[in-house]
Amino acid sequence: MSDLVSFAKRFDFRCWKCNKAYSIFKEVKLDPEKENEQKIKVACPFCGESAVADFFPHRSKKKFILRNSDAKEESFSYEYNLPKILPTTELPK
């Protein structure tokens, strides 16, 4: 099992329905190993529509090499390179 990636910050989203940008402070915990756990639910404050923001397309795997006198060990981690405004899609029914 991988470590959860946690964000607590203000995110900017673009509504899928009215196309307006809005900002929400959210605490987000993602499991980078599971594609279906990369999405968060949000609601547009302008039109009231529920939406989904998908973090998975913005995920990249980083390789780290740790060296000491005895051996070389490889480790992997994930980082998210998020756009300034995250697009949203309609909430599945």
C-alpha positions as CSV (number, residue, x, y, z in Angstrom):
1,M,0.0,0.0,0.0
2,S,1.3,3.5,-0.8
3,D,1.3,6.5,1.4
4,L,-1.6,8.9,1.0
5,V,-0.8,12.3,-0.5
6,S,-2.4,15.1,1.4
7,F,-3.2,18.7,0.3
8,A,-4.8,21.4,2.5
9,K,-5.0,24.5,0.3
10,R,-7.2,26.7,-1.9
11,F,-7.9,25.1,-5.2
12,D,-9.3,26.9,-8.3
13,F,-11.8,25.0,-10.4
14,R,-13.7,25.6,-13.6
15,C,-17.3,24.5,-13.7
16,W,-18.2,22.0,-16.3
17,K,-21.7,23.5,-16.8
18,C,-21.5,27.3,-16.5
19,N,-17.7,27.6,-17.3
20,K,-17.1,30.0,-14.4
21,A,-13.9,29.7,-12.3
22,Y,-14.3,29.5,-8.5
23,S,-12.0,28.9,-5.6
24,I,-12.5,26.5,-2.6
25,F,-10.3,25.7,0.4
26,K,-10.3,21.9,0.7
27,E,-8.3,19.2,2.5
28,V,-7.7,16.4,0.0
29,K,-6.2,13.0,0.7
30,L,-5.4,10.9,-2.4
31,D,-4.0,7.4,-2.8
32,P,-1.7,7.8,-5.8
33,E,-1.7,4.0,-6.5
34,K,-5.5,3.9,-7.1
35,E,-6.8,5.7,-10.2
36,N,-10.4,5.6,-8.9
37,E,-9.4,7.4,-5.7
38,Q,-7.9,10.4,-7.5
39,K,-11.2,12.3,-7.7
40,I,-12.9,14.8,-5.4
41,K,-16.5,16.1,-5.4
42,V,-17.1,19.9,-5.6
43,A,-20.1,22.1,-6.2
44,C,-20.1,25.3,-8.2
45,P,-21.1,28.3,-6.1
46,F,-22.5,30.1,-9.2
47,C,-24.9,27.5,-10.8
48,G,-25.0,25.0,-7.9
49,E,-24.1,22.0,-10.0
50,S,-22.1,19.1,-8.4
51,A,-18.9,18.1,-10.2
52,V,-15.9,15.9,-10.1
53,A,-12.3,17.1,-10.3
54,D,-9.8,14.4,-11.3
55,F,-6.2,14.6,-10.0
56,F,-5.0,11.4,-11.8
57,P,-4.0,13.1,-15.1
58,H,-1.7,15.4,-13.1
59,R,0.2,12.7,-11.2
60,S,3.7,11.7,-12.0
61,K,5.9,9.0,-10.4
62,K,9.3,10.1,-9.2
63,K,12.2,7.7,-8.6
64,F,14.7,8.3,-5.8
65,I,18.0,6.5,-5.3
66,L,19.2,6.2,-1.7
67,R,22.8,5.3,-1.3
68,N,24.9,4.4,1.7
69,S,28.1,2.5,2.2
70,D,26.5,-0.9,2.0
71,A,24.0,-0.7,-0.9
72,K,21.9,1.3,-3.2
73,E,18.2,1.4,-2.7
74,E,15.5,2.6,-5.0
75,S,12.3,4.2,-3.9
76,F,9.3,5.7,-5.6
77,S,7.1,8.7,-4.7
78,Y,4.4,10.6,-6.5
79,E,3.9,14.3,-7.1
80,Y,1.1,16.3,-8.6
81,N,1.7,19.0,-11.1
82,L,-1.7,20.7,-11.0
83,P,-2.8,23.4,-13.5
84,K,-3.7,26.8,-12.2
85,I,-7.4,26.0,-12.7
86,L,-8.6,22.4,-12.4
87,P,-11.3,21.4,-14.9
88,T,-14.4,19.6,-13.6
89,T,-16.7,17.1,-15.2
90,E,-20.4,16.3,-14.5
91,L,-21.0,14.1,-11.5
92,P,-21.9,10.6,-12.6
93,K,-25.5,9.7,-11.9
